[in-house]
């Protein structure tokens, strides 16, 4: 007999994968814009962006990158709350 996962768990796993994929896409967009705007992006900045998974924070970070003229003016750290 084949065991299957209960529908609730399947849905939960699917939603989690979608959220992770969206986070990765938003991280990629921020990093691509950074490369476009500032050419040489430090590995430390890339690593910090990759640790951010909050979609709103990533959207705000994208806007920050778009609107600034210097990497030094951008807060890449994770904010709590």
ABEGO torsion letter per residue (X at the ends): XBBBBBAAAAAAAAAAAAAAAAAAAAAAAAAAAAAAAAGBBBAAAAAAAAABABAAAAAAAAAAAAABABAAABBABBBBX
